[in-house]
Amino acid sequence: AAIVTEANCHIDDNHWELVPICQVPRKAKLIDSVWLFKGKIDVCTRHVTKWKARLNIHSCHQTFIESYFDTYISVGWSSKQIDFVMTYTQVPPEIDIYMRLLHRIECTISGEEHILNLPKNLYGSKQGSKVWADHLKKGLKEIYFVLSCFDECIYYHESVILYFYMDSGICVGPYDDQINQAIQHLKGLKFDIEEQGDITGYLGINFELLE
């Protein structure tokens, strides 16, 4: 079920397109795909609350310059936890990427082999985190958030502070309406965000409000 959900999300959002293998530029390198499976665990009960399957680019098959440039990822108030849905796919890659079809899946049209051209980033690519971080930084700048001088994972605007780690983030501030406004501004920039309410469990840490 997790694999089907992941694959359907990519298909529905047009994260790839089938192209005849003969149309792939001669110098382009075909990259394999690989699945990553994990369970989301409730930090209090230690029970798995959700199983996730993530389709990744097999980054071991990427070579510097040929298929990527840089690699990078920045890792009493109200609060709201947010998740960027299918994070890396929200921004196109900096270089054309061609990936072989998923394991045990073949596509032959008119007797010709086809592969996948990726107009969106996928997890697993060497440069995916860098491209996503630059995209997020650009978007936050458009809504007047400023990067902290002390930590590249922290941005602030007026009294709202946003901390993010890969595809998860925390908004904190003295007023709920300012937090909600910041999230709506991000959505207005076409960021696909899932709101998850107040901080409870984040990155394996349990938060408890003390009266």
VEXRO-869826 format. One record per residue (C-alpha): residue in three letters; x, y, z. Coordinates in steps of 0.5 Angstrom, whole numbers, plus 500, padded with zeros to 3 digits. Layout:
N
AlaXYZ/...
REM end
This chain:
211
Ala500500500/Ala506505502/Ile509504495/Val502505491/Thr501511495/Glu508514493/Ala508512486/Asn501515485/Cys503521488/His509522483/Ile504520477/Asp499525480/Asp504531480/Asn507529474/His514528477/Trp517524471/Glu515523464/Leu516517459/Val521518454/Pro524513449/Ile531511450/Cys534514444/Gln532521445/Val536521451/Pro543525450/Arg549521448/Lys553524454/Ala547523459/Lys548518465/Leu542513466/Ile541513474/Asp538507477/Ser532508482/Val532505489/Trp526504495/Leu527507502/Phe522504507/Lys521507514/Gly516507520/Lys514514523/Ile514512531/Asp510516536/Val515518541/Cys511517547/Thr508510546/Arg514507541/His508505536/Val509505529/Thr503510527/Lys505510519/Trp509506514/Lys512510509/Ala516508502/Arg520513499/Leu522513492/Asn530515491/Ile535516486/His541512487/Ser546517488/Cys552512488/His551512480/Gln551520480/Thr558523478/Phe560530480/Ile559535474/Glu556530470/Ser549529474/Tyr550534480/Phe554540482/Asp554542490/Thr551538495/Tyr548541501/Ile543541507/Ser541546512/Val540542518/Gly510561553/Trp509562545/Ser505559540/Ser507553536/Lys505549530/Gln509544526/Ile509543519/Asp511538514/Phe513540507/Val509534503/Met514530498/Thr519536499/Tyr524535494/Thr519534488/Gln517541489/Val523544485/Pro526542479/Pro533539478/Glu538544476/Ile541539471/Asp536534466/Ile536527470/Tyr534521466/Met532515471/Arg531507469/Leu524505470/Leu523502477/His525495479/Arg521489475/Ile518494471/Glu519495464/Cys516499458/Thr516498451/Ile512502446/Ser513500439/Gly518496440/Glu523501443/Glu525501451/His523508455/Ile526511461/Leu524516466/Asn526524465/Leu525527471/Pro522534471/Lys522534479/Asn527532484/Leu527526487/Tyr530524494/Gly536520494/Ser540525489/Lys546528491/Gln544535490/Gly537534492/Ser538537499/Lys542543496/Val537545491/Trp531544496/Ala534549501/Asp536554496/His528554493/Leu526554500/Lys531560502/Lys528564496/Gly521563498/Leu522565505/Lys526571502/Glu520573498/Ile515573504/Tyr521577508/Phe524572512/Val531573514/Leu536568515/Ser539567522/Cys546569523/Phe547563528/Asp544558524/Glu542556517/Cys536552519/Ile533558523/Tyr529564519/Tyr525570522/His520575520/Glu518580526/Ser516576532/Val515569528/Ile521564528/Leu521558523/Tyr526552524/Phe526547519/Tyr530540518/Met529537511/Asp522536510/Ser519538517/Gly519545520/Ile517549527/Cys513555527/Val513559534/Gly511566536/Pro507570541/Tyr501570536/Asp497564533/Asp495569527/Gln502571525/Ile504564525/Asn498562521/Gln499568516/Ala506566515/Ile504559513/Gln499561508/His504566505/Leu508560504/Lys502556501/Gly501562496/Leu508561494/Lys506554492/Phe509550497/Asp505544499/Ile505544506/Glu501539511/Glu500543518/Gln500538524/Gly498542530/Asp502544536/Ile509541537/Thr508534541/Gly513530538/Tyr519532533/Leu525529530/Gly524524536/Ile524529541/Asn517529546/Phe515536548/Glu510537554/Leu508544556/Leu508545563/Glu503550566/
REM end
